[in-house]
Structure formats: structure tokens, C-alpha cells
């Protein structure tokens, strides 16, 4: 996979993250990473394989 159709979730509200995750999983949209703050998101984005869409 080249990252097309792949997403990362970033939000500091854990309940929203779980809701987004559930929605994307039900739609069979793959997640590259989940992060609860910007610093974590940057690190996970850099390490993600495949990279999420921009």
C-alpha cells in the first residue's frame, strides 16, 4: 500500500478518538496511527508505514 486511503487520527479527546476509530474501522478505512497530542502525532507520522494521506 502506498498510503492512499490511509489516515491518522489526532485529537486530545480520547472519547472522540475512539469514535473516529470506530467510524473508520466500520468503513474499512485503514489507520496509520492514532495520537492524542501534536508531539505524538508528528513522531507517529514520521514513523508511519504507509504514510497517511496529506
C-alpha positions as CSV (number, residue, x, y, z in Angstrom):
1,X,0.0,0.0,0.0
2,X,1.3,3.4,-0.9
3,X,-0.7,5.3,1.8
4,X,-3.6,6.1,-0.4
5,X,-6.8,5.8,1.6
6,X,-4.8,5.6,4.9
7,X,-5.5,8.1,7.7
8,X,-4.0,9.2,11.0
9,X,-6.2,10.3,13.9
10,X,-5.1,13.2,16.1
11,X,-7.2,14.6,18.9
12,X,-6.7,15.3,22.6
13,X,-10.2,14.0,23.5
14,X,-9.9,10.2,23.9
15,X,-13.6,9.7,23.5
16,X,-13.5,11.4,20.1
17,X,-10.5,9.4,19.1
18,X,-12.4,6.2,19.9
19,X,-15.5,7.4,18.0
20,X,-13.4,8.3,14.9
21,X,-11.6,5.0,15.1
22,X,-14.9,3.1,15.2
23,X,-16.3,5.0,12.3
24,X,-13.2,4.5,10.1
25,X,-13.0,0.8,11.0
26,X,-16.6,0.3,10.1
27,X,-15.9,1.9,6.7
28,X,-12.8,-0.3,6.3
29,X,-10.5,2.8,6.1
30,X,-7.1,1.8,7.4
31,X,-5.4,3.9,10.1
32,X,-1.7,4.6,10.0
33,X,-1.7,5.9,13.6
34,X,-3.6,7.3,16.5
35,X,-2.2,10.2,18.6
36,X,-3.5,12.2,21.5
37,X,-1.3,15.3,21.0
38,X,0.7,17.1,18.4
39,X,4.1,15.9,19.5
40,X,3.0,12.3,19.5
41,X,1.3,12.8,16.1
42,X,4.5,14.2,14.5
43,X,6.6,11.3,15.8
44,X,4.0,8.7,14.7
45,X,3.5,10.4,11.3
46,X,7.3,10.2,10.6
47,X,7.4,6.6,11.7
48,X,4.2,5.5,9.9
49,X,4.4,3.0,7.1
50,X,2.5,3.5,5.0
51,X,2.3,7.3,5.4
52,X,-1.2,8.7,5.7
53,X,-2.8,10.9,3.1
54,X,-1.9,14.6,3.3
